[in-house]
């Protein structure tokens, strides 16, 4: 085991006195084996022990249960730095932890330097006085939350409700770390201990930049007033030269380490969401220099100019909730984004980019960052900026009641003061939301009875809510940005008819209630920021945490991975109504995906048709943090479920969607999210299942902004027979681009095609590019055809579609294409 680490020093600024930095390497002390072990530059003790083989993959089987003991020990970490006399001559030696998870005491050469209690912010301290020439030892002691808060838990007169914290000492609300790691109805419990980002020793003279933001103050056709803000590590009031490609060199005085510069941008090109215009981005390369120009600090701003407004006003239906971007009302389409792994340290930039690119490819124009995870890194927001995806950013609070004492307020204030300006500077961000379901939980989840919260304790909790979400959060947010803030989502509970007429809605009447599945498209809020239905992931993903002997709903592995208290029963209930009783586990998985895609598609169609009453639709949820049955449309490995393919079609800017009045009464609507009026020609071909054309229809419409138009009434005029048939629509958007979508209309059962009727052939393969073309030839109609592979991560250009007799080519991409890949097919 190495005891001394000689670390690489590298230059990140070039001038007379350059900034250099050392990335720390860590060892940790195993509290039961009583030995030091290697961690690396970042990660958790859980990940390190998995890597050595002492602990198994927590995703496999029921291995999650083998990790609880890690929360019963305080963990010691150390890093050895060897510093030269030249390095110590720098004016500032600053130790920055990109992340500490979470309660830590940091010492250098035996002297305590500082303590941490927030995993959502970097921690920085000037440490020159603690360091020496030669060998330096940095020690960190991290106390798990259940130990740190045990005394508070034992002595408190009441406990704050924390229904998703599965530990007997349920202290998630007191702890500023990702809440989903305490356990959720789609996640395992894994309270990571360590560093999710590297710790760095910065050595520099004068100062360095630690944060930045951009704020658009005003816009008209001729010019925009834009404020650029730079945050320095050392809280100085010195003067600096500010030069950039937008302005001449100007002398600017720092205010406690904050530098601001107001710039006029002539003839500004505005940033627009996807489908509404160009994602125009501007660059401002700023150089901040000392007065003698001996030291430069370079800051690059890539920014968009736009305004965002949240409109909440009384109208003919109740209380509106919709967004205006640059003064234009926009219908929002997207989903809710959660952390991409239970271990944040191992999420790569490419993985983040892949999910955002999938959103854009699926025609999202908005994503909601859910409040029980963590604040995404800049790579997420930069991708949303460039691809035109509006970001609704929750603050990191979810489904529990939170403290409001002075210490907690001071802690979250530091968090907001760092995260809000960093996030608000991105063009894509259009709203901050205080929390996920905290207010609706207090009002409707029975917390008072379950936790015995009445009288004084209830008033304290309510006062804490107001202090956190109606005072502290908005006051800090409004200090940095004009981006709208709302204190919670939803603003209205599901249930009574009147509830759907006011503000945001999280509709769970099907999943957590007894509503029929078609109510997804009927019970519509003014803005639908959460709703969904579960499915199982595909078979290649199932194999990563189970073997086929465990492929039964009542097996211990499947029960362990199903974290929803109604999960498998609810899937089975609705799948049986739609598709019949599955004959085996594999069929159940297939039906679960079809049922999920049907449920969410019903909702999306209802929401889009309901414009202008309805202002947006965000389904729960886009992605996963581990392989399991959940509400996601992408599984943990990025495989597209049936839902993702269907969402892509439902979210086309101009689309034909199915509206279910009930399971037998299906209508077709043309919906448009395009602001301008345009002429649209719609063609319709009705065929039987052998491909014989029964009817050919066409009509023209002039569509106004965000208009919907019912097509079924046109079809009824032609008295389409009630026999099994395939209906194919083609239409154009405002640019003349053509689209096509087909639907089944089945009125009676028919035998499914036999395997001998269907053939599979690889017709083209390029292992360098990672592409493949496969051809499916069928003699009979294949309903809801699913092509899948035994390897994870294979992307198909289309799937879960019905195929008429003939030949059909599917395009595949994968970084690991090989001759050993095995494909299978399913249909109904």
C-alpha positions in Angstrom: 0.0 0.0 0.0 1.5 3.3 -1.0 1.8 5.8 1.9 3.2 8.8 -0.1 1.6 10.0 -3.3 3.7 12.2 -5.7 1.0 14.1 -7.5 1.1 15.7 -10.9 1.1 19.5 -11.0 -0.2 21.0 -14.2 -0.6 24.6 -15.5 -4.1 26.0 -16.1 -3.1 29.7 -16.6 -0.1 31.2 -18.3 1.4 34.3 -16.9 4.1 35.5 -14.6 2.5 33.9 -11.5 0.6 30.9 -12.8 -2.1 28.9 -11.0 -1.3 25.2 -10.5 -3.2 22.5 -8.8 -2.7 19.1 -7.2 -5.4 16.4 -7.3 -5.4 14.4 -4.1 -5.3 10.6 -3.9 -7.1 9.0 -1.0 -6.7 5.9 1.1 -9.3 4.8 3.6 -9.2 2.8 6.8 -11.3 -0.4 6.9 -12.9 -0.3 10.4 -13.3 -4.1 10.8 -10.2 -5.4 8.9 -8.1 -2.7 10.5 -6.1 -1.8 7.5 -5.6 1.0 5.0 -7.0 0.6 1.5 -6.8 2.6 -1.7 -9.8 4.7 -2.8 -8.4 6.9 -5.7 -9.2 10.5 -6.5 -12.9 10.1 -5.9 -15.6 7.6 -5.1 -17.2 6.0 -2.1 -16.1 3.3 0.2 -18.9 1.2 -1.2 -17.5 1.5 -4.7 -13.9 0.7 -3.4 -15.0 -2.4 -1.6 -17.0 -3.6 -4.7 -13.9 -3.1 -6.8 -11.8 -5.3 -4.4 -14.4 -8.0 -4.3 -15.1 -7.7 -0.6 -18.6 -6.5 -1.4 -20.7 -7.8 -4.3 -22.5 -5.9 -7.0 -25.4 -4.3 -5.0 -27.7 -4.4 -8.0 -27.5 -8.2 -8.3 -30.0 -10.4 -6.6 -30.6 -9.2 -3.0 -27.1 -8.0 -2.5 -28.3 -4.5 -1.4 -28.8 -6.1 2.1 -25.1 -6.6 2.5 -24.3 -2.9 2.6 -26.1 -1.7 5.6 -23.2 -2.2 8.0 -21.2 0.6 6.3 -23.5 3.1 7.9 -22.5 1.8 11.4 -18.9 3.1 11.3 -17.1 6.4 11.1 -14.7 6.2 8.1 -11.2 7.6 8.1 -9.5 8.9 4.9 -6.0 10.2 4.3 -4.0 11.8 1.6 -0.3 12.5 1.5 1.0 15.6 -0.2 4.7 16.3 -0.7 5.2 20.1 -1.3 8.3 22.0 -2.3 9.5 25.3 -0.9 8.6 26.9 -4.3 5.0 25.7 -4.1 4.6 27.1 -0.6 5.7 30.6 -1.8 2.4 31.0 -3.6 0.3 33.7 -1.8 -2.7 31.3 -1.6 -2.8 27.6 -1.1 -6.5 26.7 -1.2 -7.9 23.2 -0.5 -11.2 22.6 -2.4 -13.3 19.5 -2.0 -15.6 19.3 -5.1 -17.8 17.1 -2.9 -17.8 15.6 0.6 -20.5 13.1 1.3 -21.5 14.4 3.8 -20.6 15.0 7.5 -16.8 15.3 7.7 -14.0 16.8 9.8 -10.9 17.7 7.8 -7.5 18.1 9.4 -4.1 18.9 8.1 -1.0 17.7 9.9 -3.0 16.9 12.9 -4.9 20.3 13.1 -8.6 20.6 12.4 -9.2 22.9 9.5 -12.9 22.8 8.9 -16.0 20.6 9.0 -18.6 19.9 6.3 -22.4 19.1 6.5 -23.6 19.6 2.9 -23.0 17.3 -0.1 -24.5 19.8 -2.6 -21.7 22.3 -2.6 -17.9 22.4 -2.9 -16.0 23.2 0.3 -13.0 25.6 0.1 -10.5 26.8 2.7 -7.2 28.6 2.6 -4.7 26.2 4.2 -1.3 27.7 3.7 -0.8 28.1 7.4 -1.4 24.4 7.9 1.0 23.2 5.3 4.8 22.7 5.3 7.7 21.9 3.0 7.9 18.1 2.6 5.4 15.5 3.6 1.9 16.7 4.6 -1.0 14.5 5.7 -4.6 15.4 5.1 -7.1 13.5 7.2 -10.9 13.3 6.7 -13.3 11.6 9.1 -16.7 11.0 7.6 -19.6 10.2 9.9 -22.7 8.5 8.3 -26.0 10.4 8.8 -27.6 7.8 11.0 -24.7 8.2 13.5 -24.4 11.9 13.2 -28.1 12.5 13.9 -28.7 9.6 16.4 -28.7 11.9 19.4 -31.1 14.3 17.8 -33.3 11.4 16.8 -33.3 10.0 20.4 -33.9 13.3 22.2 -36.4 15.0 19.8 -39.9 15.5 21.0 -41.1 14.5 17.5 -39.7 13.1 14.3 -40.0 14.8 10.9 -41.9 12.7 8.4 -39.5 10.8 6.1 -41.6 8.1 4.4 -38.9 7.2 1.9 -36.1 6.7 4.5 -36.2 3.0 5.1 -33.8 3.0 8.1 -35.2 2.8 11.6 -33.4 6.1 12.3 -35.1 8.0 9.5 -33.1 11.2 9.4 -33.0 12.0 5.7 -34.8 15.4 6.1 -32.0 16.7 8.3 -29.2 15.7 5.9 -28.2 17.7 2.9 -27.3 14.9 0.6 -29.2 13.1 -2.2 -32.5 12.0 -0.7 -33.0 9.1 -3.1 -30.0 7.3 -1.5 -32.0 6.8 1.7 -34.4 4.5 -0.3 -37.2 5.3 -2.7 -40.0 3.5 -4.5 -37.7 3.1 -7.5 -34.3 2.9 -5.8 -32.3 0.8 -3.4 -30.9 2.3 -0.2 -27.2 3.2 -0.6 -25.9 6.0 1.6 -22.6 6.6 -0.1 -19.6 7.6 2.0 -16.7 9.4 0.4 -16.0 12.0 -2.3 -18.1 12.2 -5.5 -15.7 14.7 -7.0 -12.0 15.1 -6.6 -10.3 17.2 -3.9 -7.8 19.7 -5.3 -5.1 21.9 -3.7 -5.0 25.1 -5.7 -1.8 27.2 -5.5 -2.0 30.7 -6.9 -1.2 34.4 -6.4 -3.8 37.1 -6.2 -7.1 35.2 -6.9 -9.0 32.7 -8.9 -12.5 32.2 -10.4 -14.8 29.8 -8.6 -18.2 30.5 -10.1 -19.9 32.6 -12.7 -23.4 33.5 -14.0 -25.2 35.6 -16.6 -28.4 37.5 -16.2 -30.5 39.1 -19.0 -31.9 42.3 -17.5 -33.9 43.6 -20.5 -34.5 42.8 -24.2 -36.0 44.6 -27.1 -35.5 44.3 -30.8 -32.6 46.6 -30.9 -30.6 45.5 -27.9 -30.3 43.4 -24.7 -28.9 44.4 -21.4 -26.9 41.5 -20.1 -25.0 41.3 -16.8 -22.0 39.1 -16.4 -20.9 38.1 -12.9 -17.7 36.4 -11.7 -17.1 35.0 -8.2 -13.6 35.0 -6.9 -12.2 32.6 -4.2 -10.7 35.4 -2.1 -13.3 37.9 -1.0 -11.4 41.0 -2.0 -12.5 44.6 -2.8 -9.6 45.2 -5.2 -9.8 46.8 -8.7 -9.3 44.6 -11.8 -9.2 45.2 -15.5 -12.1 43.5 -17.3 -11.6 42.9 -21.0 -13.7 40.9 -23.4 -14.8 40.5 -27.0 -17.9 42.4 -26.1 -16.3 45.4 -24.3 -13.2 47.5 -24.2 -10.9 47.1 -21.2 -12.6 48.6 -18.2 -11.5 48.9 -14.6 -14.0 47.1 -12.3 -14.0 46.9 -8.5 -14.8 43.7 -6.8 -17.4 43.6 -4.0 -16.3 41.0 -1.5 -14.9 38.9 -4.4 -17.8 39.5 -6.8 -17.1 41.3 -10.1 -20.0 42.5 -12.3 -20.1 43.9 -15.8 -23.1 45.2 -17.7 -23.0 44.7 -21.4 -25.2 45.9 -24.2 -25.7 43.3 -26.9 -26.9 44.9 -30.2 -29.5 43.2 -32.3 -29.6 40.2 -30.1 -30.4 36.8 -31.5 -32.7 35.1 -29.0 -32.5 31.6 -27.6 -35.6 29.5 -28.3 -36.7 26.1 -27.1 -36.6 23.1 -29.5 -39.2 23.5 -32.2 -39.8 27.2 -31.6 -36.7 28.7 -33.2 -32.9 28.6 -33.1 -30.9 27.9 -30.0 -28.8 31.0 -30.5 -25.8 31.1 -28.2 -23.3 34.0 -27.8 -19.7 33.8 -26.5 -18.1 36.3 -24.2 -14.4 35.6 -23.6 -13.5 37.6 -20.5 -10.0 38.3 -19.2 -9.8 39.7 -15.7 -6.3 41.1 -14.9 -4.6 42.6 -12.0 -4.0 46.3 -12.3 -0.3 45.7 -13.3 -1.5 43.0 -15.8 0.9 40.5 -14.1 -1.9 38.0 -13.6 -4.8 37.1 -15.9 -7.9 35.1 -15.1 -9.7 33.9 -18.2 -13.4 33.2 -18.0 -15.5 32.0 -21.0 -19.2 32.7 -21.0 -21.4 30.8 -23.5 -24.8 32.3 -23.0 -28.2 32.7 -24.5 -30.5 35.7 -24.4 -34.1 35.0 -23.5 -36.9 35.8 -21.0 -39.0 33.2 -19.2 -42.3 34.0 -17.6 -44.6 31.7 -15.5 -48.2 32.7 -16.0 -50.5 32.0 -13.1 -53.8 33.8 -13.3 -57.5 33.3 -12.9 -59.2 32.3 -16.1 -62.4 30.6 -17.4 -61.2 27.2 -16.1 -59.6 28.1 -12.8 -55.9 29.0 -12.3 -53.5 28.8 -15.2 -49.9 27.5 -15.2 -48.0 27.9 -18.4 -44.7 29.4 -19.6 -43.9 32.2 -22.0 -40.5 32.3 -23.5 -39.6 35.6 -25.1 -43.2 36.6 -24.7 -44.5 33.5 -26.6 -46.7 31.0 -24.9 -45.2 27.5 -25.3 -46.7 24.1 -24.6 -44.1 22.1 -22.7 -43.4 18.5 -23.6 -40.9 16.3 -21.7 -40.3 14.2 -18.6 -38.7 14.1 -15.1 -35.0 13.4 -14.8 -33.5 11.6 -11.8 -29.9 10.7 -11.0 -28.4 8.3 -13.5 -26.7 6.0 -10.9 -27.0 5.3 -7.1 -23.2 6.1 -7.1 -22.9 9.7 -8.4 -19.1 9.5 -8.7 -19.3 7.1 -11.6 -21.7 9.0 -13.8 -19.7 10.2 -16.8 -20.2 13.3 -18.9 -20.9 11.0 -21.9 -23.7 9.2 -20.0 -25.3 12.6 -19.2 -25.0 13.8 -22.8 -26.5 10.5 -24.0 -29.7 11.0 -21.9 -30.1 14.7 -22.9 -29.5 13.8 -26.6 -32.2 11.1 -26.2 -34.6 13.8 -24.9 -33.9 15.9 -27.9 -34.3 13.0 -30.3 -37.6 12.3 -28.6 -38.8 15.8 -29.2 -38.7 17.1 -25.6 -38.6 20.8 -25.2 -38.5 20.6 -21.4 -37.0 18.4 -18.6 -37.7 18.6 -14.9 -34.8 17.9 -12.7 -36.4 16.1 -9.8 -35.8 17.3 -6.2 -34.7 14.1 -4.5 -31.4 13.7 -6.3 -28.6 16.2 -6.8 -27.9 19.4 -8.8 -26.6 18.3 -12.2 -23.1 19.4 -13.4 -22.7 22.1 -16.0 -22.4 19.5 -18.8 -26.1 18.7 -18.3 -27.2 22.4 -18.6 -24.8 23.0 -21.5 -26.3 20.2 -23.4 -29.8 21.5 -22.7 -28.7 24.9 -23.8 -27.4 23.7 -27.2 -30.3 21.3 -27.9 -33.1 23.6 -26.9 -34.5 21.8 -23.9 -36.0 24.0 -21.2 -35.0 23.1 -17.7 -37.4 23.1 -14.7 -35.0 22.9 -11.8 -36.2 21.6 -8.4 -34.3 22.5 -5.3 -33.1 19.3 -3.6 -36.1 18.5 -1.3 -38.6 15.7 -1.8 -41.5 13.9 -0.1 -40.6 14.8 3.5 -40.9 17.6 6.0 -37.7 19.6 6.6 -36.3 21.6 9.6 -36.4 25.4 9.7 -34.0 26.2 12.6 -31.2 28.7 12.2 -28.5 26.1 11.6 -30.5 24.4 8.8 -31.3 27.8 7.2 -27.6 28.8 7.2 -26.7 25.4 5.7 -29.2 25.6 2.8 -28.5 29.3 2.3 -24.9 28.4 1.5 -26.2 25.8 -0.9 -28.6 28.1 -2.7 -25.9 30.9 -2.9 -23.7 28.5 -4.8 -26.1 26.5 -6.9 -28.6 29.2 -8.0 -26.2 31.5 -9.8 -24.3 28.6 -11.4 -27.6 27.1 -12.8 -29.4 30.3 -13.6 -26.7 31.4 -15.9 -27.8 28.8 -18.5 -30.2 29.8 -21.2 -32.2 26.6 -20.9 -33.3 27.2 -17.3 -36.8 28.6 -17.1 -38.0 27.8 -13.6 -36.8 27.0 -10.0 -39.2 24.9 -7.9 -38.8 24.7 -4.2 -39.5 21.0 -3.6 -41.2 17.9 -4.8 -44.5 17.0 -3.1 -43.6 18.4 0.3 -46.7 20.6 0.7 -49.1 18.0 -0.8 -47.6 15.3 1.4 -48.3 17.4 4.5 -51.8 18.1 3.4 -52.8 14.7 2.1 -50.6 11.8 3.1 -51.6 11.4 6.7 -48.4 12.6 8.2 -50.2 14.1 11.2 -51.8 10.8 12.2 -48.8 8.5 11.3 -46.2 10.6 13.2 -48.5 12.0 15.9 -47.9 15.6 14.8 -50.5 18.0 16.3 -50.6 21.3 18.0 -47.2 22.9 18.6 -45.2 20.4 16.6 -47.5 20.7 13.6 -47.2 24.5 13.8 -43.4 24.3 14.0 -43.3 22.1 10.9 -45.6 24.5 8.9 -43.5 27.5 10.0 -40.4 25.7 8.9 -41.9 25.0 5.5 -42.7 28.7 5.1 -39.2 29.8 6.2 -37.4 27.4 3.8 -39.6 27.5 0.7 -41.5 30.8 0.9 -38.8 33.0 2.5 -35.2 31.8 2.3 -35.3 30.1 -1.2 -37.2 32.9 -3.1 -35.1 35.7 -1.4 -31.9 34.1 -2.5 -33.1 33.2 -6.0 -34.4 36.6 -6.7 -31.1 38.1 -5.7 -29.4 36.3 -8.6 -32.0 35.9 -11.3 -35.4 36.9 -12.7 -36.1 33.3 -13.5 -39.6 32.3 -12.0 -39.7 30.5 -8.7 -42.6 28.4 -7.4 -42.5 27.0 -3.9 -43.7 23.4 -4.7 -45.0 21.0 -7.2 -47.8 20.0 -7.3 -49.9 23.0 -6.3 -53.0 20.9 -6.4 -53.7 17.4 -5.4 -55.3 14.7 -7.6 -58.8 13.5 -6.7 -61.7 15.9 -6.8 -62.6 17.4 -10.2 -61.9 20.9 -9.0 -58.3 20.0 -8.1 -57.5 19.6 -11.8 -58.3 23.2 -12.6 -55.6 24.9 -10.6 -51.8 25.0 -11.1 -49.5 22.0 -11.3 -50.7 18.5 -11.0 -49.1 15.1 -10.1 -51.7 12.7 -11.3 -51.4 9.3 -9.6 -55.1 8.3 -9.6 -54.4 5.2 -11.7 -51.2 3.9 -10.1 -51.9 4.8 -6.4 -55.7 4.9 -6.8 -58.5 3.0 -8.5 -59.0 5.1 -11.6 -59.3 3.2 -14.9 -56.3 3.5 -17.2 -58.1 5.7 -19.7 -58.4 8.4 -17.0 -54.8 9.3 -17.8 -56.2 11.2 -20.8 -59.2 12.6 -19.0 -58.1 13.9 -15.6 -55.9 16.7 -16.8 -54.2 19.4 -14.7 -53.4 22.8 -15.9 -49.7 21.7 -16.0 -49.0 18.0 -15.6 -45.6 17.8 -14.0 -45.7 14.2 -12.9 -47.7 11.1 -13.9 -46.7 7.6 -15.0 -46.9 3.9 -15.0 -44.3 1.2 -14.3 -42.8 -1.4 -16.6 -40.0 -4.0 -16.3 -36.8 -3.5 -18.3 -35.9 -5.6 -21.2 -34.4 -9.1 -20.8 -30.7 -8.1 -21.3 -31.1 -5.8 -18.3 -32.9 -8.4 -16.3 -29.9 -10.7 -16.8 -27.6 -8.2 -15.2 -29.3 -8.6 -11.8 -30.9 -12.1 -12.0 -30.7 -15.4 -13.7 -33.6 -17.0 -15.5 -34.5 -19.3 -12.6 -35.5 -16.2 -10.7 -37.7 -14.9 -13.5 -40.9 -15.1 -11.5 -42.9 -12.3 -10.0 -42.8 -14.0 -6.6 -39.1 -14.8 -6.6 -37.0 -13.0 -3.9 -34.9 -11.2 -6.4 -37.9 -9.8 -8.3 -39.7 -8.8 -5.1 -36.5 -7.1 -3.8 -36.1 -5.1 -7.0 -39.8 -4.0 -7.0 -39.7 -1.1 -4.6 -43.3 0.1 -5.2 -45.8 -1.2 -2.7 -48.3 -1.8 -5.4 -45.9 -2.5 -8.3 -46.3 -5.9 -9.8 -50.0 -6.2 -8.9 -50.8 -2.9 -10.5 -48.9 -3.8 -13.7 -50.7 -7.1 -13.9 -54.1 -5.6 -13.2 -54.0 -3.2 -16.2 -52.0 -5.5 -18.5 -54.6 -8.2 -18.2 -57.4 -5.7 -19.1 -55.5 -4.5 -22.2 -53.7 -7.7 -23.4 -55.0 -10.7 -21.5 -53.3 -12.8 -18.9 -49.6 -13.3 -19.7 -48.7 -16.9 -20.1 -45.2 -16.6 -18.6 -42.8 -14.1 -17.0 -41.3 -13.1 -20.4 -44.7 -12.2 -21.7 -45.5 -10.3 -18.5 -42.3 -8.2 -19.2 -43.5 -7.6 -22.7 -47.0 -6.7 -21.7 -45.7 -4.4 -18.9 -43.9 -2.3 -21.5 -46.9 -2.1 -23.8 -49.1 -1.2 -20.9 -46.8 1.6 -19.8 -46.5 3.0 -23.2 -50.3 2.9 -23.7 -50.9 4.6 -20.3 -48.5 7.5 -20.8 -49.5 8.0 -24.4 -53.1 8.3 -23.3 -52.0 11.1 -21.0 -49.9 12.9 -23.5 -52.7 12.9 -26.1 -55.2 14.2 -23.6 -52.8 16.9 -22.5 -51.9 18.1 -25.9 -55.5 18.2 -27.1 -56.5 20.1 -24.0 -54.3 23.1 -24.9 -54.8 26.1 -24.2 -56.3 25.0 -20.9 -53.3 22.7 -20.3 -49.9 24.2 -20.4 -47.6 21.2 -20.4 -46.9 17.5 -19.9 -43.9 16.0 -18.1 -44.1 12.2 -17.5 -42.5 10.3 -14.6 -39.7 9.3 -15.3 -37.1 9.5 -18.1 -34.3 7.4 -16.7 -33.2 5.0 -13.9 -30.5 4.9 -11.2 -30.3 1.1 -11.1 -31.6 -1.9 -13.1 -35.2 -2.6 -11.9 -38.9 -2.3 -12.7 -39.6 1.4 -12.5 -41.6 4.2 -14.2 -38.7 5.0 -16.6 -38.8 5.2 -20.4 -35.0 4.5 -20.5 -33.7 1.7 -18.4 -30.4 1.9 -16.4 -28.3 0.9 -19.4 -30.0 3.4 -21.7 -32.2 0.8 -23.5 -35.3 2.3 -24.9 -38.5 0.9 -23.5 -41.7 0.8 -25.6 -42.6 4.1 -24.0 -39.6 6.0 -25.3 -40.4 5.1 -28.9 -44.1 6.1 -28.4 -43.2 9.4 -26.7 -41.0 10.3 -29.6 -44.0 10.1 -31.9 -46.5 11.7 -29.5 -44.1 14.6 -28.9 -43.6 15.4 -32.6 -44.1 19.2 -33.0 -47.0 18.3 -35.4 -48.3 14.9 -34.6 -51.3 12.6 -34.9 -52.2 11.1 -31.5 -54.8 8.7 -30.1 -57.4 10.0 -27.6 -59.1 7.3 -25.6 -62.5 8.2 -24.3 -62.7 4.6 -23.1 -60.9 1.4 -24.3 -63.4 1.0 -27.1 -63.9 4.6 -28.2 -60.6 5.8 -29.8 -60.4 9.2 -31.6 -57.5 10.6 -33.7 -56.3 14.2 -33.4 -53.8 16.3 -35.3 -52.0 18.4 -32.8 -49.5 21.2 -33.4 -47.0 23.0 -31.2 -45.9 25.4 -33.9 -46.6 29.0 -33.1 -47.2 30.1 -36.7 -50.3 29.4 -38.8 -49.6 27.0 -41.6 -51.4 24.9 -44.2 -51.4 21.1 -43.5 -52.5 18.4 -45.8 -53.4 15.1 -44.2 -53.6 11.8 -46.0 -55.1 8.7 -44.6 -55.0 5.1 -45.9 -57.1 2.4 -44.3 -56.0 -1.2 -45.0 -56.9 -4.6 -43.9 -54.3 -6.8 -42.2 -53.2 -8.3 -45.5 -52.5 -4.9 -47.0 -55.6 -4.4 -49.1 -56.5 -0.8 -49.3 -60.1 -0.2 -48.0 -60.2 3.6 -48.1 -58.0 6.5 -49.1 -58.8 9.9 -47.6 -57.2 13.3 -47.7 -58.1 16.8 -46.5 -56.5 20.1 -45.9 -56.5 22.3 -42.8 -55.1 25.6 -41.8 -53.6 25.1 -38.4 -53.2 28.0 -36.0 -50.6 28.1 -33.2 -50.9 25.1 -30.9 -54.3 24.0 -32.4 -55.7 20.5 -32.4 -58.1 19.1 -34.9 -60.1 15.9 -34.6 -59.6 13.5 -37.5 -61.9 10.6 -36.5 -65.0 12.6 -37.3 -63.7 12.8 -40.9 -63.1 9.0 -40.9 -66.6 8.3 -39.6 -68.1 10.0 -42.7 -66.6 7.2 -44.7 -68.3 4.6 -42.5 -65.1 2.6 -41.9 -66.1 -1.0 -41.1 -65.5 -2.5 -37.6 -63.1 -5.1 -38.9 -59.5 -5.4 -37.9 -57.6 -2.8 -39.9 -54.5 -0.6 -40.1 -54.8 3.2 -40.4 -51.8 5.2 -41.7 -51.7 9.0 -41.6 -49.2 11.2 -43.4 -49.0 15.0 -42.9 -46.6 17.9 -43.2 -45.3 20.5 -40.7 -44.8 24.2 -41.3 -41.5 23.6 -43.1 -43.1 21.0 -45.5 -41.4 18.1 -43.8 -43.5 14.9 -44.1 -44.4 12.6 -41.2 -46.1 9.2 -41.0 -47.8 7.2 -38.3 -49.8 4.0 -38.3 -52.4 2.7 -35.8 -54.1 -0.6 -35.3 -57.9 -0.9 -34.9 -58.7 -4.4 -33.6 -62.3 -5.3 -33.1 -62.0 -9.0 -32.7 -59.2 -11.4 -31.8 -57.2 -13.3 -34.4 -54.5 -15.9 -34.1 -51.0 -14.5 -33.9 -48.5 -15.3 -36.6 -46.3 -18.4 -36.2 -42.6 -18.3 -35.9 -42.3 -20.0 -39.3 -44.1 -17.0 -40.9 -41.3 -14.6 -39.8 -37.6 -14.5 -40.7 -34.7 -12.5 -39.4 -31.6 -11.6 -41.5 -28.6 -9.3 -40.9 -28.2 -7.5 -44.3 -25.5 -5.0 -43.5 -22.9 -4.6 -40.6 -20.1 -2.1 -40.0 -18.2 -2.9 -36.8 -16.1 0.2 -37.1 -19.1 2.6 -37.2 -21.1 0.3 -34.9 -24.0 0.1 -37.2 -26.2 -2.8 -38.5 -29.2 -3.3 -40.7 -31.5 -6.2 -40.1 -34.4 -7.3 -42.2 -37.6 -8.8 -40.8 -39.7 -10.6 -43.4 -43.2 -11.7 -42.4 -46.1 -13.4 -44.2 -48.6 -12.3 -41.7 -49.5 -9.1 -39.7 -47.3 -8.7 -36.6 -48.9 -6.6 -33.9 -46.7 -4.6 -31.5 -43.5 -6.2 -32.9 -40.5 -6.1 -30.5 -37.0 -6.8 -31.7 -34.4 -7.2 -28.9 -30.8 -8.3 -28.3 -29.1 -10.2 -25.5 -26.6 -7.3 -25.1 -27.4 -4.1 -23.3 -27.0 -0.8 -25.0 -28.1 -1.7 -28.5 -30.1 1.2 -30.0 -32.9 0.5 -32.6 -34.3 3.2 -34.9 -37.8 2.0 -34.2 -39.5 -0.8 -32.2 -42.8 -1.9 -30.7 -44.5 -1.2 -33.9 -47.0 -3.3 -35.9 -45.6 -4.8 -39.2 -47.9 -5.6 -42.2 -46.9 -8.5 -44.4 -43.7 -7.8 -46.3 -40.0 -6.9 -45.6 -39.0 -4.4 -43.0 -35.5 -3.0 -42.3 -34.4 -1.9 -38.8 -31.3 0.2 -38.2 -29.2 -0.6 -35.2 -26.3 1.1 -33.5 -24.0 -0.2 -30.7 -20.4 0.3 -29.7 -20.0 -3.4 -29.2 -21.4 -5.0 -32.3 -20.2 -8.6 -32.8 -21.1 -11.8 -34.5 -22.0 -13.3 -31.1 -25.0 -11.0 -30.6 -28.2 -12.9 -30.3 -31.5 -11.4 -31.4 -35.1 -12.4 -30.5 -38.5 -11.2 -31.5 -42.0 -10.9 -29.9 -45.3 -9.9 -31.3 -49.0 -10.4 -30.4 
